[in-house]
Amino acid sequence: MSNQATDFYYSFCQNEVCDSGNDWYCAVCRRCMNWRVWHCDKCNRCTFGSSLPCERCGDSNSDSKLSDSF
């Protein structure tokens, strides 16, 4: 739920009020994520470090289909 007059919304995932510019929802993992986390298509899991390669397989964020989502 959000009020468009503000940049804040209530996140049911995190059970708290969040800043809309710092979080995103990964539809594949079905979880709210911090802006520094991205979804790796190769591993099919989210990984930390928006400018770092995947911590599991070494794939890069620029290769991810979801990288343009945040």
PyMOL commands that place a pseudoatom at each C-alpha (Angstrom):
pseudoatom trace, name=CA, resn=MET, resi=1, chain=A, elem=C, hetatm=0, pos=[0.000, 0.000, 0.000]
pseudoatom trace, name=CA, resn=SER, resi=2, chain=A, elem=C, hetatm=0, pos=[1.294, 3.445, -0.820]
pseudoatom trace, name=CA, resn=ASN, resi=3, chain=A, elem=C, hetatm=0, pos=[0.338, 7.061, -0.831]
pseudoatom trace, name=CA, resn=GLN, resi=4, chain=A, elem=C, hetatm=0, pos=[1.450, 8.558, -4.142]
pseudoatom trace, name=CA, resn=ALA, resi=5, chain=A, elem=C, hetatm=0, pos=[2.060, 11.906, -2.440]
pseudoatom trace, name=CA, resn=THR, resi=6, chain=A, elem=C, hetatm=0, pos=[5.053, 10.335, -0.653]
pseudoatom trace, name=CA, resn=ASP, resi=7, chain=A, elem=C, hetatm=0, pos=[7.946, 8.058, -1.568]
pseudoatom trace, name=CA, resn=PHE, resi=8, chain=A, elem=C, hetatm=0, pos=[7.070, 5.601, 1.178]
pseudoatom trace, name=CA, resn=TYR, resi=9, chain=A, elem=C, hetatm=0, pos=[4.935, 2.466, 1.105]
pseudoatom trace, name=CA, resn=TYR, resi=10, chain=A, elem=C, hetatm=0, pos=[4.017, -0.350, 3.453]
pseudoatom trace, name=CA, resn=SER, resi=11, chain=A, elem=C, hetatm=0, pos=[5.819, -3.573, 2.542]
pseudoatom trace, name=CA, resn=PHE, resi=12, chain=A, elem=C, hetatm=0, pos=[3.961, -6.735, 3.478]
pseudoatom trace, name=CA, resn=CYS, resi=13, chain=A, elem=C, hetatm=0, pos=[7.179, -8.690, 2.762]
pseudoatom trace, name=CA, resn=GLN, resi=14, chain=A, elem=C, hetatm=0, pos=[9.209, -6.737, 5.297]
pseudoatom trace, name=CA, resn=ASN, resi=15, chain=A, elem=C, hetatm=0, pos=[6.267, -5.867, 7.554]
pseudoatom trace, name=CA, resn=GLU, resi=16, chain=A, elem=C, hetatm=0, pos=[7.332, -2.214, 7.742]
pseudoatom trace, name=CA, resn=VAL, resi=17, chain=A, elem=C, hetatm=0, pos=[7.239, 1.146, 5.974]
pseudoatom trace, name=CA, resn=CYS, resi=18, chain=A, elem=C, hetatm=0, pos=[9.859, 1.329, 3.211]
pseudoatom trace, name=CA, resn=ASP, resi=19, chain=A, elem=C, hetatm=0, pos=[11.365, 3.946, 0.925]
pseudoatom trace, name=CA, resn=SER, resi=20, chain=A, elem=C, hetatm=0, pos=[10.212, 3.241, -2.638]
pseudoatom trace, name=CA, resn=GLY, resi=21, chain=A, elem=C, hetatm=0, pos=[13.581, 4.236, -4.094]
pseudoatom trace, name=CA, resn=ASN, resi=22, chain=A, elem=C, hetatm=0, pos=[15.549, 1.632, -2.152]
pseudoatom trace, name=CA, resn=ASP, resi=23, chain=A, elem=C, hetatm=0, pos=[13.625, -1.618, -2.546]
pseudoatom trace, name=CA, resn=TRP, resi=24, chain=A, elem=C, hetatm=0, pos=[12.140, -3.721, -5.318]
pseudoatom trace, name=CA, resn=TYR, resi=25, chain=A, elem=C, hetatm=0, pos=[10.105, -6.905, -5.608]
pseudoatom trace, name=CA, resn=CYS, resi=26, chain=A, elem=C, hetatm=0, pos=[11.641, -9.932, -7.350]
pseudoatom trace, name=CA, resn=ALA, resi=27, chain=A, elem=C, hetatm=0, pos=[8.731, -11.644, -9.099]
pseudoatom trace, name=CA, resn=VAL, resi=28, chain=A, elem=C, hetatm=0, pos=[10.796, -14.808, -9.661]
pseudoatom trace, name=CA, resn=CYS, resi=29, chain=A, elem=C, hetatm=0, pos=[11.865, -15.262, -6.022]
pseudoatom trace, name=CA, resn=ARG, resi=30, chain=A, elem=C, hetatm=0, pos=[8.606, -13.703, -4.805]
pseudoatom trace, name=CA, resn=ARG, resi=31, chain=A, elem=C, hetatm=0, pos=[10.393, -11.577, -2.195]
pseudoatom trace, name=CA, resn=CYS, resi=32, chain=A, elem=C, hetatm=0, pos=[11.104, -7.926, -1.493]
pseudoatom trace, name=CA, resn=MET, resi=33, chain=A, elem=C, hetatm=0, pos=[14.760, -7.118, -2.054]
pseudoatom trace, name=CA, resn=ASN, resi=34, chain=A, elem=C, hetatm=0, pos=[17.150, -4.324, -1.222]
pseudoatom trace, name=CA, resn=TRP, resi=35, chain=A, elem=C, hetatm=0, pos=[18.176, -2.185, -4.207]
pseudoatom trace, name=CA, resn=ARG, resi=36, chain=A, elem=C, hetatm=0, pos=[21.681, -3.721, -4.071]
pseudoatom trace, name=CA, resn=VAL, resi=37, chain=A, elem=C, hetatm=0, pos=[20.330, -7.203, -4.780]
pseudoatom trace, name=CA, resn=TRP, resi=38, chain=A, elem=C, hetatm=0, pos=[19.689, -8.449, -8.320]
pseudoatom trace, name=CA, resn=HIS, resi=39, chain=A, elem=C, hetatm=0, pos=[18.248, -11.641, -9.812]
pseudoatom trace, name=CA, resn=CYS, resi=40, chain=A, elem=C, hetatm=0, pos=[20.713, -13.933, -11.598]
pseudoatom trace, name=CA, resn=ASP, resi=41, chain=A, elem=C, hetatm=0, pos=[19.035, -15.701, -14.516]
pseudoatom trace, name=CA, resn=LYS, resi=42, chain=A, elem=C, hetatm=0, pos=[21.769, -18.346, -14.645]
pseudoatom trace, name=CA, resn=CYS, resi=43, chain=A, elem=C, hetatm=0, pos=[21.358, -19.416, -10.979]
pseudoatom trace, name=CA, resn=ASN, resi=44, chain=A, elem=C, hetatm=0, pos=[17.705, -18.381, -10.821]
pseudoatom trace, name=CA, resn=ARG, resi=45, chain=A, elem=C, hetatm=0, pos=[18.347, -16.796, -7.417]
pseudoatom trace, name=CA, resn=CYS, resi=46, chain=A, elem=C, hetatm=0, pos=[18.888, -13.286, -6.124]
pseudoatom trace, name=CA, resn=THR, resi=47, chain=A, elem=C, hetatm=0, pos=[22.432, -12.235, -5.266]
pseudoatom trace, name=CA, resn=PHE, resi=48, chain=A, elem=C, hetatm=0, pos=[23.940, -9.267, -3.415]
pseudoatom trace, name=CA, resn=GLY, resi=49, chain=A, elem=C, hetatm=0, pos=[25.925, -6.527, -5.125]
pseudoatom trace, name=CA, resn=SER, resi=50, chain=A, elem=C, hetatm=0, pos=[24.324, -4.657, -8.002]
pseudoatom trace, name=CA, resn=SER, resi=51, chain=A, elem=C, hetatm=0, pos=[27.748, -3.974, -9.550]
pseudoatom trace, name=CA, resn=LEU, resi=52, chain=A, elem=C, hetatm=0, pos=[29.303, -7.322, -8.569]
pseudoatom trace, name=CA, resn=PRO, resi=53, chain=A, elem=C, hetatm=0, pos=[29.132, -10.669, -10.384]
pseudoatom trace, name=CA, resn=CYS, resi=54, chain=A, elem=C, hetatm=0, pos=[26.846, -13.351, -8.991]
pseudoatom trace, name=CA, resn=GLU, resi=55, chain=A, elem=C, hetatm=0, pos=[28.277, -14.784, -5.772]
pseudoatom trace, name=CA, resn=ARG, resi=56, chain=A, elem=C, hetatm=0, pos=[27.261, -18.309, -6.868]
pseudoatom trace, name=CA, resn=CYS, resi=57, chain=A, elem=C, hetatm=0, pos=[28.146, -18.583, -10.570]
pseudoatom trace, name=CA, resn=GLY, resi=58, chain=A, elem=C, hetatm=0, pos=[30.052, -15.413, -11.512]
pseudoatom trace, name=CA, resn=ASP, resi=59, chain=A, elem=C, hetatm=0, pos=[27.455, -14.243, -14.057]
pseudoatom trace, name=CA, resn=SER, resi=60, chain=A, elem=C, hetatm=0, pos=[27.144, -10.460, -14.390]
pseudoatom trace, name=CA, resn=ASN, resi=61, chain=A, elem=C, hetatm=0, pos=[24.219, -8.192, -13.577]
pseudoatom trace, name=CA, resn=SER, resi=62, chain=A, elem=C, hetatm=0, pos=[24.218, -6.789, -17.131]
pseudoatom trace, name=CA, resn=ASP, resi=63, chain=A, elem=C, hetatm=0, pos=[23.290, -10.269, -18.413]
pseudoatom trace, name=CA, resn=SER, resi=64, chain=A, elem=C, hetatm=0, pos=[20.184, -10.442, -16.218]
pseudoatom trace, name=CA, resn=LYS, resi=65, chain=A, elem=C, hetatm=0, pos=[16.780, -9.881, -17.809]
pseudoatom trace, name=CA, resn=LEU, resi=66, chain=A, elem=C, hetatm=0, pos=[15.589, -8.249, -14.582]
pseudoatom trace, name=CA, resn=SER, resi=67, chain=A, elem=C, hetatm=0, pos=[18.545, -5.855, -14.330]
pseudoatom trace, name=CA, resn=ASP, resi=68, chain=A, elem=C, hetatm=0, pos=[16.529, -3.082, -16.007]
pseudoatom trace, name=CA, resn=SER, resi=69, chain=A, elem=C, hetatm=0, pos=[13.774, -3.451, -13.397]
pseudoatom trace, name=CA, resn=PHE, resi=70, chain=A, elem=C, hetatm=0, pos=[15.570, -1.470, -10.721]
for i in range(1, 70): cmd.bond("trace and resi %d" % i, "trace and resi %d" % (i + 1))
show_as sticks, trace
zoom trace
